[in-house]
Amino acid sequence: MAATAFACTAVCADELTLYSTREANLVEPVIAAFTTTTGTKVRTVFVEDSLVKRLTSEGNDSPADVLLTIGLDKTTQLVTRGLTQPLASSVLDQAVPANLRGGGGQWIALAVRPRVAFTRNDSSLAAIDYEELADPKWRDKLCMRPATHQNNVALIAAYLAHHGPDATESWLAGLKANLARKPTGKDNDVVREIAEGRCEIGIGNTVALAQLRDGREGNDWRGWADAVKAVPTAFAGGGSHVNLTGAAIARHAPHPAAARAFLEFLVTPDAQTIFAAAELEYPVLATAKRLPIVEGLGSFPPRCAARRRDCRAPGGRNRPDPKGRIR
């Protein structure tokens, strides 16, 4: 598959070492494709605790070539602690939208999981802005997991970056006033409660809805998920907030050129489809195919970083604004 879109040159080593906070079975399919294409083996080390702690303790002797983690906060923490190096790749620059690449070329996103509004399929709501979730019209109708969970912390941080502390405090007060119940559980529970009519609207990651729909949690959960839809959600005048799976080259990588080649492989069309399929995420490459179950959720172009013009959406689709117009 991916071999048709990628050619490895002499920079490919016999073996690379990948440090990943994503479980090995989730990255194995794309690693197998890379090895088949290039002949380079990838030794995966699952780091359950903290990549920063592991890399800091190993220092210059770390065998890590490539770092893979989930969440913008964890990805950028690697950079701020001086544990990465510039990617310096025109291939990556062309494949990954600028708003999904780190400053100084220190990291890239490989896949994204939009955090958006959920509602029942029979709802007439076609699109919404995050700002509107605090509107009193949703009083006693909103469900969400605790605000202290990392997915909501990231959304709040994005709101803060957009609007500043005073507006964010007001928005959070509005969300709290709109709650149908005290925040508990996971995004899965938000889906179930919307389906059961306990709340009218909720906030969750698209991967939660997709994974429930594919039946991995059982038929009851699939039934609830089939009654709920993801609504195109964006910041006013901007795009959707996304959580991401990020990757970087380790500062002391023994095989930096081969590590770069591995990342370049991961943004080829077929590799992107394989990688995103493991967790039912959205590929970052515009030309990569989405799984039908992900395609069925809709399109959620990420918000653009400040002063960046390159805001191509993963999948290249546009979203309707609240009046039904295409942006």
N, C-alpha and C positions, 0 to 999 in steps of 0.2 A: 504493500500500500504506500506508506510514506516514502519508500525508496525512490519512487518516481519523481519526487519533488526535492530530493536532497542528495547531495554528493559529498562524502567526507574525503578530505584531502589528507596529506601526510600528518596533519596536526592531531589526528585521532590517536589516542593512546591505547594500550592493551586493556587498561582498566581505569575507571574513574570511581571516586567515592562520593556518594550523595548523602548528605545529612538532611533528614526530612522529619518534620513534625506531622506529616501526613503518613498514615499507616502504609507499610510496604505493599500490601496487597492492592492498594489503590493506585500506586504508581507502577506496579509491575507490568501491566499491559503495554504502556508506552515505552518503558525501558526495554522490554522484549523486542518491540519494533525497532528501537534504536540499535540494539545489538545485532539484529538481523540485517539491518541496512549497512552498518559500519564495521561490524566485527568487534567493536569495543564493548567490553563488559562493564556493568555498573554495579558496584557494591553499595547497597542501600543500608544506611544506619538509621534506624528509627529512634529519634530523640524525643521521648515522651515529656520530659520536663522542660528544660530551657536550653535553646540553642546558644544563647549568649553565654550562659554559665559553662556549657560544654566547651565552646570554642575558646573562651577566656582561660579556662584551666589548661587547655592543650597548648595554647600559645603558638609559637612558630613551628612547633612539631605536629600541628594538626594535620591529619591526612585528608581533611575535607576539601573537595574540589568545588562542589555545587551545594548551595543551601536552598532549602525549600520549606516554606512555612505558610501558615494561614493567618491572614489579617494584616492590614496596613500597619497597625501599631507594631506588631512583632517584626514585620519586614523592615520598617524604618529604624527600629531599635538596633538591628544589626548594623545599619549604616552609621548611626550616631555613636555606636561603640567602636567604630573603626574595624569592623570584622569583615568588610567586603572590599571589592576593588572595582574600578570602572569596567563596564562591559565592552565598550569601544567596538560596536558592531553595527555596520550599516544595515545588515540583514534584520537585526532586532529593531532598529530605528524605523525601518519601513513596515515591518509586520505589526508592531505593537503601537497603538495610538499614544500620543505624547502624554495624555492625561492618565495613562496606565504605565508610565515609566517614571522611575525616580530621578530626582535632580542629580546632575553629574553622571548620569548613566550608571548608577550604582545597583539598580534592581529593575525587574520587569514583573508585570502581572502575567500569569499564564492562563488564568480563568477568573471569572467573576460570578458573584451571587448577589443579585440586586435585593435590597431590603425595601419592600414596598407595601402598599395597602392590600389587604384581602377583604373580600366581601362575598356574599352568596351569589350564585350564578343568576338568580332571578332579579338581582339588583340592577337598577338602571344606571348606576354609576359607571361611567366610561373612562374617566381619568380624574386624578386629584393631585394637588400639590401638598407637600409635607406640611406647609404652613396651615392648610385647611383642616388638618387633623385636630387642631386645637379649637376649631370653631364650635360654639355652643350648640350648634345643630346636632352634634354628635354626643350630647350630654347623656351619660349613662348607657352609651352604645359601643364604647371602644374596649377592645381586649388586646393585651400585649403581655409579653413575659417581663420579668423585673427589669427596671431601667438600669440596674447595676450590671446586667449581663453584658459581655464584651460586644455583642452585636448591636445592642442599643446604645452602649457607650460610644461606639464608633459613629452611629447616626447622630447622636447629640453633639459630638465633636464636629461633625460636618455642618450641622445647623449653626453651631457657634462660629465656625469659619465664615459662613454665609452672612450671618446677621448680627454677630456680636453678643456680649454677655447679657445685656438688658433684655433684648428681644428673645434670647434663648430661655432666660428665666421665665418670661411671660408665657412662652410656648409650652414649657414644661408644666407650668401651673394649669394651662388649658388642657393639656393631655390628662393630667391627674383628675381634673374636674369631670372629664368625659368618660372616665373609666366605668365599665359596667361591673367590675369586681376588682379586688386587690390582685395586682400582677403576680402570677405564679406559673410554674411549669415551663414548658418549652413552646416554640413556634407551632409544634404539632398540636398542642392543646388549644392554641388560638384558632387553628383550622377547625378542630372539633367543635369548639364552642360557637363559632360562627355557623357551622352546619346545623347545629342543634337549636339555633335561634337565641342563644344566651347573650349574644352581642351582634351588632349589625356590621361592624367594621373592625379590622385588626391590623397589626403590623407584623410582618414576618419575612424571612428569607425565601426566595423562590425555590431553593433546593429542598426546603422542608415540604412544600406543596408537591413538588415533582416526585420526591422519594416516597411520599405517602400514596400518590397516584400509581406508582409502579408496583405497589403491592408488597414491598419489602417489610412493612410493619403489620401486614395482615389485612384481611378483607374488611373488617370494621373501619379501619383507618382509611382504606381506599374509598370506601363509600362516603365517608365524611369529606375527603379531599375532592371527590368528583362533584360534590355539591358546592364547592368554593372556587372562586377565580382570583387571580392576581390582577390588580388594577394598575395600569400605567401611572406611575407616581414620580414626581419630580419636584425640585426646588423651583420656586417661582422664577422664571427666566433662565432656568438651568436644566440639568439632567437628573437622572436617578442616582441615589446613593447606592454604592456597591461595596460589599466586602470582597476581598480578593485572595487568591492564592499567589504568593510572590516567590520569586527566585532570584538568586544572586550568585556571583562567583566569590568563593571564600578568599579572604585577604592573602592567606598563605597557601593557596591551592598549589599542590605539586604539579598539576597539569592544567594551567590556565587556558592555553589555546584549545585543548581538547574539551575543557569545561565550556568554553564559549561555543564550540561546535555542537555540544549537546544541547545548549539552550537554543541555538539556531534551529536545530532539529525539532525542538518542542514547539516552535511556532510555525512549522510547516502545516498545510491544511489537514492532512490525515492525522498527524500527531496531535494537533489541537483537538480534533474530534474525539480521538481515543482518550486523551487526558481529561477533557471536560466531562466525558461520559461516565467516568468512575463515580463522580459525586452528583451528576446531573447539573453541572454548572454551565455557564455560557462561555464559549471560547472567546479569546480576545482578538483573534484574527478574523477580519471581516469576511473572508472567503471560506472559512471553515464551516462544515455542515454541523448543524445542531441535531441532536436526537429529536425525533418527533414529539416525545413527551415534553421536552424543553421548548421546542418550537410552539407547542400548543399553549404555553403559558403567556406568550406575547413577547414584545420587545421593550427593553428598558435601557436606552442609551445612557451611559454614565455621565455625571456632571463633569464639566471641564475644569481643569485646574486654572487658577488665576493667571491671566495674561498668556494662556496657551491657546493657539488657534487650531491646533490639530485635535479635533474632538470627534474623530470617526468612531462610530458606535460598533461594538462587537456585533457582527452579523450584518452591519450596514443598514439596518432598518430604522425608520423614524417612528416617533410616537405621536398620537393625536394629542392636541392640547385639550383643556376642559371643554372647549366649544367644538371639538371634533375636527379641528384643522390639523394638517400635518406640518410639523416643524422641520 
